[in-house]
Amino acid sequence: MIEVNKGTDPLLKRAFSLFRKTGDGLQILYRVRGKGTGILRNMKEGTSLDMLGPLGNFYPLPSEDQTPLIIAGGIGIASVFSLIERLAGKAIVFYGARTQDDLLMLKEVREYAHDVIVSTDDGSAGKKGTAAETLRSFLPSYASSPAQFCIYACGPYPLLKALSQTTKEYRIRAYVSMEEHMACGIGACLGCVVKTHDGYKRVCKEGPVMTATEIVW
Amino acid sequence: MTVDISVKIGNLELKNPVMTASGTFGYGEEYAEFLDLSRLGAVVVKGLSLMPKEGNPPPRIVETASGMLNAIGLQNIGIERFISEKLPFLRTYDTQIIVNFFGDSLEEYIAAAERLSTVDGIHGLEMNISCPNKQAGWCIFGTDPGVTSQVVGAVRKATRLPLIVKLSPNVTDIALMAKAAANAGADALSVINTLTGMAIDIGTRKPKLANRTGGLSGPAIKPVALRMVYEVYKAVDVPIIGMGGIMNAEDALEFIIAGASAIAVGTANFIHPTVSIDIIDGITAFLAQEHIADINSLRGTAHAG
């Protein structure tokens, strides 16, 4: 949770994924979307910010014999990037965005991934379609042995929902990083819940990473 | 200069006037890794009901200008699980533990108050009367003086613990509601609960909250809360716990000057988990600077002259 201003509008801290650890700190990758990220963009270099974190859980690592498949939709790359980095050359990444220009950090992703399958909504780069769709066309050749894969995904809700249908069909274990409006980030306000088959769960505390099968989509 | 910042809420002695507002501090344990709960005047836990409550579907919160709307839907683990799983931890701290509770019928209010009164380690009760009365169908307990009087009177008979009634600001005349609650036996009044509000998404043309409406909190409501504390102080003799948008010591002091004996920090906890401690220290520093030896002599001074 990052405080973007000292005033009261916007009032709350903003929740961000930790994009990448560097030698002397960490990086956040964000898309300018609203008031908070607008303020961040106009901030002068060297400005100090209040931060609370790291909070919540992380993607559980795959077993030795599994091939990790990573699905990133748009700015969702910020959440899975450090996983791709950590899996050092093992992950197959399905990276989708609206247009070619929205494929942030593609060069770095290619550097750490075993393979990157790119897609865009408008077809300006890679295949035309979403990352969930490219995954769907990839899987049939491996339909006999789905257990060799472990899937990790972050992106817009419709992408995760579509993905969860595919992974259910192929019976592949999938971890999804969920998103909801968040106030406190420490499990107190109960604002950021998502519905699961085991009742409402807090994205900030029990998540953000949950299994695709536990979510009521 | 040493200053005395201890206050009394009925029989309840608080080492300082800073409490946490129900619903913004979880069951206390969520904040224990950030601050020493023993420094607080009191911890007021999230509203409890006899049976666990699942709460509303998301989106449950939305940010507004200098505030936020919430429609959590009173999600809670229920009184029994609180007693067995949460209270033992809270009791290890040297602070007053106040349990906020609610019911959706008169019988539920009574049963909840009776059950909570049998447990060691609970020092006071705070009644939320801002929830819908299922029996009456349409009305909110806390928006009708007759119904307020009835439910507070019934709970008063069911408990010997200090009883705080949390007033809804969504009424025409808060003083009338304050009198109804005080006359029915409330030991203190929490002023105010959230203001009902709404935010709309112009793209989907639908309210942003799944529940459509929610409770507005944060600095946006502070002037309204302050005015209501001022009016309630004039209307009744029972102590007032002032709350609504308190972000710092200056805000807290405004409430005390308006007539509050204690104050509760709410939404600010979400932004700075340790803000209550800053407020306690800030109040102490202000009193020392102004050469005020006892905080109680500051209370209600806005009414003088």
Chai-1 contact restraints between the chains, C-beta under 6 A:
chainA,res_idxA,chainB,res_idxB,connection_type,confidence,min_distance_angstrom,max_distance_angstrom,comment,restraint_id
A,T8,B,S66,contact,1.0,0.0,6.0,A-B,restraint_1
A,T8,B,P219,contact,1.0,0.0,6.0,A-B,restraint_2
A,D9,B,A65,contact,1.0,0.0,6.0,A-B,restraint_3
A,D9,B,S66,contact,1.0,0.0,6.0,A-B,restraint_4
A,P10,B,E63,contact,1.0,0.0,6.0,A-B,restraint_5
A,L11,B,S66,contact,1.0,0.0,6.0,A-B,restraint_6
A,L11,B,G218,contact,1.0,0.0,6.0,A-B,restraint_7
A,L12,B,E63,contact,1.0,0.0,6.0,A-B,restraint_8
A,E180,B,P58,contact,1.0,0.0,6.0,A-B,restraint_9
A,H181,B,P59,contact,1.0,0.0,6.0,A-B,restraint_10
A,H181,B,I61,contact,1.0,0.0,6.0,A-B,restraint_11
A,A183,B,I61,contact,1.0,0.0,6.0,A-B,restraint_12
A,A183,B,F270,contact,1.0,0.0,6.0,A-B,restraint_13
A,C184,B,F270,contact,1.0,0.0,6.0,A-B,restraint_14
A,I186,B,E30,contact,1.0,0.0,6.0,A-B,restraint_15
A,G187,B,E30,contact,1.0,0.0,6.0,A-B,restraint_16
A,A188,B,G26,contact,1.0,0.0,6.0,A-B,restraint_17
A,A188,B,E30,contact,1.0,0.0,6.0,A-B,restraint_18
A,C189,B,F270,contact,1.0,0.0,6.0,A-B,restraint_19
A,L190,B,I72,contact,1.0,0.0,6.0,A-B,restraint_20
A,L190,B,Q75,contact,1.0,0.0,6.0,A-B,restraint_21
A,G191,B,R60,contact,1.0,0.0,6.0,A-B,restraint_22
A,G191,B,I61,contact,1.0,0.0,6.0,A-B,restraint_23
A,V193,B,P58,contact,1.0,0.0,6.0,A-B,restraint_24
